[in-house]
Amino acid sequence: MRRFNSLTEVRSELTAGTTTCRQLVEYYLDNIQRKSHLNAFLEVFADEARAQAEAVDAKLAAGTAGKLAGMVIGLKDVLAYKDHALQSSSHILDGFRSLYTGSAVQRLLDEDVIIIGRQNCDEFAMGASNETSYFGPVRNEIDPERVSGGSSGGSAVAVQADLCLASIGSDTGGSVRQPAAFCGIVGFKPTYSRISRYGLIAYASSFDQIGTLTRSVEDAALLLEVMAGADDFDSTASQQPVPAYSNLLTPAPHYRIGYIRDTMERPGLNPEIKSAVEGMLDSLRDQGHVVDAVDFPYLDFMVPTYYILTTAEASSNLSRFDGVKYGYRAPDATDLESLYKKTRAQGFGPEVQRRILLGTFVLSANYYDAYYTKAQRVRRLIKEKTDELLRQYDFLVLPTTPTTAFRIGENEKDTLAMYLADIFTVQASLAGVPAISVPAGTDAAGLPIGVQMLSGAFREEHLLAFAKSVTETLTPAM
């Protein structure tokens, strides 16, 4: 069976009778087994996926199948799926099984998606390389000695390596877009609140957003169309109507496009990535679009602001994992206090502990105003400036990452270098606007390069249409 790049291709063969959902599932199960060294999946729902496939085949035959019939997906290990394990790739949630299905996942199931398994990620979605997982790193298919990106690394590699058609991940500061860039696929983060977070294990609640990893912009649009919308279980989910994104992918003839001058002049930016982005901007000019350099004075403040705020929220959110109610419990605890201390010391990995401690510090009485309050003010400045630019321009274009995929272990002891891998992705997260990373060729070593585009809040249909035109005219076929 050939590799499919979109649900449209799958549905074409299903309609022609040249394949079935059951055959698709068997194909992906075989690929998962053959490529298990990549460590993309923590658990494969083989028998369940086969049963779902047969049910969808019956619906297709009866003409009652949903929008996503024929789409085989994986779920990042932070999304609740009833009666299935849910661990955030952490030791502290050993043995925990979800008691309910999250809203986004349920909406996918209602449209006949087939879920094939649970995917590896950085522990509690904290990381930019998928090296913090309790279950070991996910390996990049192009070079297994290199990282997949994070935190949705397993989800990205699963799509890259043809282990499923699409994956559902989460994006707090770039956790969908950065691994998509490292793996040469499409990573999409919608506007904050566009998709309900009910059923998503919280890392930083004012940043977290469910996103998609696909091989086509069309599939990203369709998945958003299904998952987006108001939800009685999440008061922060937007009440705005949900457009038919999959039918709104025709781009306008001309756009106003800005690129942030400082991002292209960063000393740490890989020259080949810079060249790829410049080539894309030149092509856009040739097509008649207005392309201008713009100034964004807060670039150096974005990563510190992001990490102060997210670690503060993580300190609060992760306090619930204490060994009392569920998950791992330290076997050598002697009283309640030692139960708390030993369980959390043994259950959380070093990076999660580091972020909890940092978050607790910035929230402490003596430092709250100096760090947390000040970071909130800076976030407001970043958001206001980003919104101002997106009123002047239809889109902002910038690199997704400063480098291509680095080697496993290369930045393990350099926390600052790892955090700076997020320098180009955290802007959209701080501002709450939608962003997408699409493939933009490869470097001399054959490693994928990603280019990122941002639009104004709730303008996903425009962003997706633009991204589709970019993938069709400016980048090589995946």
N, C-alpha and C positions, 0 to 999 in steps of 0.2 A: 504494500500500500504506500502511496506517495505521501509526502509531507503536505499538509494543508496549511494555508496561510490565512484563511478567514472562514467564518461560518458560511458565507455565500458559496465558497468552493465545496464545503461539506454538503450543504443542502442540494447543490447541483447534482452531486453523485448519488445522494439519497433519493432524489426525485427520479433520476435515471435508472435506479435499481442496481447500480454497479457496486454499491456497498450498503451496509446496514449499521445502525448504532452499535449493535453487538459486535460486529467486526471491527468497528472503530475502537471500542473499548479493549478488545483483545490486542489490537495493534499497539495501543498506548501501554497496556500492561506489559507486553513483551519488551517495549523500549525501556520502561522503568526498570525491569529486571536486568536487561543488558547493560544499562548505564547506572547501576546502583552505586558505583564508585563515586559518582558526583554528589551523592548524599543529599539530593534535593527533597526526597520524601521521607518523613518520619513514620508514616503509616499509609498503607495502600488499602483502599476499600474495595478489594477485587470482586468478591461475590456480590456485594451491594451494588457496585457499578454495573456489573453484568445484569442484575435484576432491573435496575433503572433503565438500562439500554433496551432491554426487551419490552419494557412497558412503553418507552418512547416509540419504539418501532411499531408497536400496536396502535398508538395514537396517530402516527404518521399515516399508517394504512387506513385509518378511519377518518382522517382529515381533521382531527381535533388537537393536533400538537401545538404547543406554545411557541413563542418567538425564538426560544433558545434550543429547540429540539435539534439534537445532533452536536451540540457544543459540550465537549468534555473538559472540565476545569478541575483545578486544584485549589485548596484553601490554605492560606498562610495560617500557621499555628497560633493565631490570636483571635480567630473567628469562631463563635459558638455554633456548634452543630449538634443538636440534641442526641444524647446517648453515644457521642463520640468523644474520644480523648481530646483534651484541650490543655496545653502546657506552656504556651509561650516559649517553647524550647528551653524550659527551665527545670532544674531538679526540684524546685520547691513546689511544683504542681504535679509531682509524681502521683499517678493513680487517679487524677481528677477527670471526671467525665462530665460534659456539659449537660445541664438539666433542661436546656431550652435551645431553640435555634434563633440566631440573631435575625433582625428584620431584613437586612440586605441578602443574607443567604436564603431566607425563606422566599423572598421575591424571585430569586433565581430559580429555586426549585419549582415554584408555581408556574414558571415558564418552561419547564421540562429540561433544565440543565442536568447534566450527569456529573456528579462529584466523584472523582477518582481517588482522592487522598488528601492527606494533611501534610503540609510542606514546612521544611526546616526554615528557621529564621534566627536572627540575632536574639539573644535572650531578652524577653520583654520588649522586643523591637528596638533595643538599644545597641546600635552599632552601625558601621558603614562598610562592613566587609563580610558579614556572616561568620565571623570567627569567635563570637562570644557565645554561640549556642552551646548548651550543655551536651548536645549530641554531635559536636564537631563541626568543622567548617563545610560549607557547600563549595564545590569546585566548579570553576568556569569550564564549560565544555571545550572552548577553543584551546585553552591551555590549563589542564587540571592543576598545575602548580600555582595558578593565580586565583584571586578571590572572585566571588560572584557579585560582590557589592552587597550592600545591606540597607535596611534590615531584611527586606523581602528577597533575600538571595535565593532561597530554594524555589520561590515562586517564579523568579526570573529565569533561572536555569531550567526549570521544568518546561517553560515555553521555548527557550533557546534550543534545548536538546530534543524537542519534539516528544515530550513525555505527556503533554496535554495540549489542547488548543489554546487555552487561556488560563490565567491565574488571577485570583482575587487577593490583593495584599492590603497593607496599610501604609500610609505616608504621614509621618509626623514632621520630619524636616528634610525629606528627600528619599524616603525609604522605598518608594516605588520607582522614582525617576532615576536615581543613581544606579541601582542594579540593572535597570533597563538599558542605560547607556553602556555599562560594562558588558552586557550580554547581547547588544545589537538588536534590541526589540523596542516596542512602543510602551512607555510607562506614563500613565495618566493619573493626575491628582485633581479632582474637581474642587470647586469652591468649598470652603469650610461650611458645613451644615447641609450641603446638597444631598448627601447620603446619610441616613440614620447611623449613629454609632452604637445603637442597642445591639449587644452581642459582640462588640469589639472590646477585648481586654484593654483597659486604659493604661497608657504610658503618660501622656500629657494631654489632658482633656480639651484644652483650648487650641490644640494643634492637630490632634489625631483626625485622620480622614481616611475612609476606605477608598482604595484606588484599584486600577486594573493594570495587568501586564498581558499584552497581546502581540500578535504579529501583524496586525492591521489596525488602522485608525477606525475603520468601520466597526470592528468588533468592540473597540473601546466605547464608541458611541452607543452601540446597542446595549452593552452591559450597563452603561450609565442610565440609559432610558428605562431599563428594568428596575434598577436598584434605587434610583433617586426618588425623592418626594417626602412629604410629611409623614410623621410616624407618632402614634399615640404613646409609644414607649420611650420616645426621646424628645424632650421639650426643646432641645437645641436644634433639632432638625428643621430646615427651612420649610415654610408654608407656601413658598412660591410654586406656581404650576410647573410641571415637567414637560418641556417640549419633546417632540418626537425627534430626538437627536439624529437617529439613523436616517431620517429623511431630509436632513438639513445640512448635507455635506457638500453643497455646491458653493465654492468660494466666490467672493466678490471679485470684480475685475481688477480693482486697485485697493491697496491698503497703505496706511501710514504705519511704518515699522521703526521702532527705536531699538538701538542696542546700547548697552551701558558701556561707556568708554573704558571705565576702570577695569571691567572684567577682562577686556582684551589686552590690558597692559599689566596684568598681575605677573610678578616675577616667577610665580610657581606654576603658571599655565604652560602646559605641554605645547611646544611650537606646532606640532602636527594638529592638535585640536584647534589652536588659534587659526591655522591655515584653513582648516575645514569650515570653521564658522565664517571666516572672511570670504571664502569661496561661495558659501550659501548666500551671504549678504550681497555679493556681487551679482549672483544669479537673480536675486529678487529685484535688484535695481534694473537689470536687463529686461525683466518682465514688466517694467513700468511702475513698480511700487516705489513709494517714497521711503528711503532708508536713511535715517539720521543717527548720528552719535548723540547720546544724552548723558548728562552727568547725574550721578547718584552718590551723594556725599557720605552715605552711611555704610558703605560696603565693609569697612573694617570693624564696624560695631555689630554686624549681624550675627556672627557666630557666637561672640560672648553673650549677647542678649538672648539668643536662642537657648544656649546651654544653661544660663541662669534660670530662665523661666521654665524650661522643660524639666530640669532636675528638681526644681521646687515642686512642680506638680507631681512628678514621679514619687518624691518623698511622701507626699500625701496619699497618692493612689495605691502605692505598694505596701502601705501599712497594714492592709487587710490580709496579707500573706504572712501568717504568724504561726502556723502549725496547729492551731486550736480547732479550726472549723473544717479544713479540708487540705488535701495535698500532703507533702512531706512533713514528718514530725521527727525531730531529733531523738534517736533512741537512747541517748545518754543523759537526757534531761532529768534533773532531780527535784525541781520545783517549778512553779509557774514562770518565774523570772528567767531561770536557766532555759526553760522551754522556748521562750521567745528568742533569747539571745542565740542559743545554739542552733535552733531551727533556721533562723535567718542567716546566720554566719555560714552554715553548712549548705543551705538551700540556694542562696543567691550566688551567682558567679562574681568574679572581681569587678567587672565593668558595672554591673548593676549596683553592687555595693558602693562603688565609687560615686555613682550618680545620686544614690540615696543620701550618702553622707554630704555631698556637695549641696544638694537641695535642702537638707536639714540645716546646714550652715547658713545658707542665704536667707532662710526663713526665721533664723533665730533672732531673739529680741534685739541683740546688740548690732546686728548687721542687716536687718530687714529693710530699713530705709536706704542704706548705703548700696545694697545690691538689688533686691527684688523690686522695690518701688522704683528705683532708677531705671531698671531694665524695662519695666512696664511703660515708663515714659518714652524710652528710646523706641520700644516697639510701636508706640503710637506715631512717632515721627517717621519710622520706616513705612508704616502703613499709609500715612498721609502722603508721603512723597511718591510711593508706588502708585497709589490711586491717582495722584495728580498726573503722573506720566501716562497712565493708562486712559486718562481722559484726553490727552493730547495725541496719543498713538493707539492704534488698534491692538498692537502687540508689542511686547518686549522680547528680544531675542538675545540669548546668552549661552555660553557653554553649559552643559549639564554638570560636568566634572572638570577639575583642573588637570587630571591625568587619566590615562586609560587604566585598566585593571592592574593593580599591583600584585606582587607575589605574596602568597600566604606567609604570614609571619613578618613581613617586611616592616610594617608599622606597628607591630604588636606592642612594643615597649615605648613607642612614641605617641602618647595620648594626644598631644597637640596636633601632630600631623594627621592622625585619624580624624580628629574633630574638624580640621580644615578641609577634609574631603567634602564637607557639606557646604562650603562657602557660597556656591552658586545656586544651591537648591533651597536654602532656608528663607530666602526673601519671600517666595510665594507662600510659605508656611506662616511666616510672621504677619504677612498682609492678609492672609486668608483667601487669596485669589487662586483661580485654576491655573495649572501648568502641565505641560506635556513634554516628554523627551522622545525624540524620534532619531533613528539611525542616520548618521552622516558620514558613512564610509568607515575606513579602518586606518590604523597607523602602519608604519613600515613592518611591524611585527605581526600584522594581521589582527590586532586587537580592535574591537569596535569603538567608535567615537559617537557620542550623543550630542545633539543640540537641543536646547530647551526654549520653549515659547510660553509666555505668560499673557493672559488677557484679563480684562476687568471681571469683577465678581459676577457670577451667574451669566457669563457670556460664553458658556461652554460650546454652544452650537457654532459660534464664530471661530473659536479656537480650534475645534475639531475639523471644521471645514478647511481652515488654513493649513493645519497640520497634514491633512490628507493631500492637499495640493503640493505641499513640500515633499512628502514621501513619494509622490508620483513623478515629480519633475526634477527634484534636486538630489535624490539619494539613490544608490544602487538598489536593485531588487534584493529583498531579504532571502 
